[in-house]
């Protein structure tokens, strides 16, 4: 017990030292958002510790991004008759935010666990099972459509893209999401899958469009960041 307490205290102490540096740096950065927020985008990221939700955008501005994190970068909160989660919907409905970005990532553990559950007999703790059940119906068609020559790692990264597409689709089809909301799907790559730099975000979907040629023609300002593994 003593060893465990010591580890806990050391971890908390390190976190608090980091927070002290943060507070010192940010003393004046909250002045303009004291009374409210109008973030320019809501990002729906996987809560994987390797996915740096603000740092991936070089964001140091309080109030700029409304960040949502959960395993599997899900936008819905129930598996049947899905409704958009309140934590995703809130900024779109109440703070004037007009852009949503679904952020998947290479080697996603939630996608991996869902893949394993769909292709074998795998179970987990009830709370985790609930989260995976929110992914399962949307990933199952993708598992059945995977190219047959993929190894396990490539299959999972193809499904990462597929999951991003499905989450974008759920937002676009929801009556709760305000008309005119722009929805993008991206993949954060730290495993050298997309051929860019580690930590780069690659655009795979904009408002439901997934054809790389069409996307590059439509968005020349970031055409070099538009890449897909799977054009099904």
C-alpha positions in Angstrom: 0.0 0.0 0.0 2.8 2.4 0.9 4.4 1.9 -2.5 1.1 2.5 -4.3 0.5 5.7 -2.3 4.0 6.9 -3.1 3.5 6.3 -6.8 0.2 8.1 -6.7 1.6 11.1 -4.9 4.5 11.3 -7.3 2.2 11.3 -10.2 -0.1 13.9 -8.8 2.9 16.0 -7.8 4.2 15.9 -11.4 0.8 16.9 -12.7 0.5 19.8 -10.3 4.0 21.1 -11.2 3.0 21.0 -14.8 -0.2 22.9 -13.9 1.8 25.5 -12.1 3.7 26.2 -15.3 0.5 26.3 -17.2 -1.1 28.8 -14.8 1.9 31.0 -15.0 1.9 31.0 -18.8 -1.9 31.6 -19.0 -2.5 34.3 -16.5 -3.8 36.8 -19.1 -5.1 34.4 -21.7 -8.5 34.0 -20.2 -9.4 37.7 -20.2 -11.6 37.5 -23.3 -13.5 34.3 -22.3 -14.4 35.0 -18.7 -18.1 35.3 -19.4 -18.6 32.8 -22.2 -17.2 30.9 -25.2 -17.7 30.9 -28.9 -15.3 28.1 -30.1 -14.7 28.0 -33.8 -14.9 24.2 -33.9 -15.8 21.2 -31.9 -13.3 18.3 -32.2 -14.4 14.8 -31.4 -11.2 12.9 -30.6 -10.3 9.5 -29.2 -9.3 9.8 -25.6 -6.1 7.7 -26.2 -3.2 9.3 -24.3 -1.2 9.6 -27.5 -3.8 11.8 -29.1 -2.9 15.4 -28.1 -6.2 17.0 -28.6 -5.2 20.7 -28.5 -1.5 20.3 -29.3 -2.2 18.6 -32.6 -3.6 22.0 -33.8 -0.9 24.0 -32.0 -3.8 25.5 -30.0 -2.9 27.6 -26.9 -6.0 29.8 -27.0 -8.7 29.2 -24.4 -12.1 29.3 -26.0 -10.9 28.4 -29.5 -11.8 24.7 -29.5 -14.5 22.7 -27.8 -12.7 19.3 -27.3 -14.7 16.1 -26.8 -12.8 12.9 -26.0 -14.0 9.3 -25.7 -12.7 5.9 -26.8 -13.4 5.5 -30.5 -14.2 9.2 -31.2 -17.9 8.5 -31.0 -20.6 11.1 -31.7 -23.6 9.1 -30.4 -24.7 8.0 -27.0 -26.9 4.9 -27.6 -26.6 2.1 -30.1 -30.2 1.8 -31.3 -32.0 4.9 -32.8 -28.7 6.8 -32.2 -28.8 10.4 -31.0 -25.9 12.8 -31.1 -24.2 13.0 -27.7 -24.8 16.2 -25.8 -21.1 16.9 -25.3 -20.8 17.0 -29.1 -24.0 18.8 -29.7 -23.7 21.5 -27.1 -21.3 23.9 -28.9 -23.2 23.4 -32.2 -26.5 24.2 -30.5 -25.5 26.8 -28.0 -22.2 28.6 -28.7 -22.4 29.4 -32.4 -20.0 26.8 -33.4 -20.4 25.8 -37.1 -17.7 23.3 -37.6 -17.3 19.7 -36.3 -14.2 17.6 -36.8 -14.2 13.9 -36.1 -10.6 12.9 -35.3 -9.7 9.2 -35.5 -6.1 7.9 -35.1 -3.9 5.1 -36.3 -3.8 2.0 -34.2 -7.0 2.9 -32.3 -7.6 0.6 -29.4 -11.3 1.0 -29.4 -11.5 0.1 -33.1 -9.1 -2.8 -32.4 -11.3 -4.1 -29.6 -14.5 -3.8 -31.7 -12.8 -5.6 -34.6 -11.8 -8.4 -32.2 -15.3 -8.6 -30.8 -16.8 -8.8 -34.3 -14.3 -11.5 -35.4 -14.0 -13.5 -32.3 -15.3 -14.1 -28.8 -13.9 -11.2 -26.8 -15.4 -9.4 -23.8 -14.5 -6.6 -21.4 -15.7 -4.8 -18.4 -19.4 -3.6 -18.7 -18.5 0.1 -19.0 -16.1 -0.6 -21.8 -18.5 -3.0 -23.5 -21.1 -0.3 -23.6 -18.7 2.0 -25.4 -17.8 -0.7 -27.9 -21.5 -1.5 -28.4 -21.8 2.1 -29.6 -19.2 1.4 -32.3 -20.2 -2.2 -33.2 -23.2 -1.6 -35.4 -21.4 1.1 -37.4 -18.2 -0.9 -37.9 -19.7 -4.3 -38.6 -20.4 -3.6 -42.3 -16.8 -2.3 -42.6 -15.4 -5.5 -41.2 -17.3 -7.5 -43.7 -16.1 -5.3 -46.6 -12.4 -5.3 -45.7 -10.0 -6.2 -48.6 -8.9 -9.8 -48.1 -5.2 -9.3 -48.3 -4.8 -7.0 -45.3 -2.8 -8.0 -42.3 -4.2 -7.2 -38.8 -2.6 -3.8 -38.4 -3.7 -2.6 -41.9 -7.2 -4.0 -41.3 -7.5 -2.0 -38.1 -6.3 1.2 -39.8 -8.7 0.8 -42.6 -11.4 0.5 -40.0 -10.2 3.6 -38.3 -11.0 5.5 -41.5 -14.3 3.6 -41.9 -15.3 4.6 -38.3 -14.5 8.3 -39.0 -16.7 8.1 -42.1 -19.6 6.6 -40.1 -19.3 9.2 -37.3 -19.3 12.0 -39.9 -22.4 10.4 -41.5 -24.2 10.2 -38.1 -23.6 13.9 -37.6 -24.8 14.8 -41.1 -27.9 12.7 -40.8 -28.9 14.0 -37.3 -31.9 16.3 -37.1 -30.3 17.7 -33.9 -27.3 19.1 -35.6 -28.0 22.6 -37.0 -28.3 23.0 -40.7 -25.2 24.4 -42.3 -22.8 22.7 -39.9 -19.6 21.8 -41.7 -18.4 18.3 -40.7 -14.9 17.0 -41.5 -13.3 13.6 -40.7 -9.6 13.3 -40.2 -7.0 10.8 -39.0 -4.1 11.6 -36.6 -1.2 9.5 -37.6 1.7 8.7 -35.2 2.5 5.3 -36.7 3.9 6.3 -40.2 0.8 4.9 -41.9 -0.1 7.8 -44.2 3.5 8.7 -45.3 3.7 12.1 -43.7 5.3 13.3 -40.4 4.3 11.7 -37.2 1.5 13.7 -35.6 0.1 15.0 -38.9 -3.6 15.1 -39.4 -4.9 13.8 -42.7 -8.2 14.7 -44.1 -10.3 11.7 -45.2 -13.8 13.1 -45.4 -15.5 16.5 -45.8 -19.2 16.7 -45.4 -19.6 13.1 -46.5 -17.3 13.3 -49.6 -14.6 10.7 -49.5 -13.3 10.7 -53.1 -9.7 11.9 -52.8 -9.6 13.5 -56.3 -12.9 15.4 -55.7 -11.7 16.6 -52.3 -8.3 17.8 -53.6 -10.0 19.7 -56.4 -12.5 21.3 -54.0 -10.0 22.2 -51.3 -6.7 23.2 -53.0 -5.6 25.1 -49.9 -5.0 21.8 -48.1 -4.9 19.3 -50.9 -1.6 17.9 -49.8 -3.2 16.8 -46.5 -6.0 14.9 -48.2 -5.2 11.2 -48.1 -7.1 7.9 -47.7 -6.1 4.3 -47.2 -9.4 2.9 -48.3 -11.5 4.2 -51.2 -14.4 1.8 -51.1 
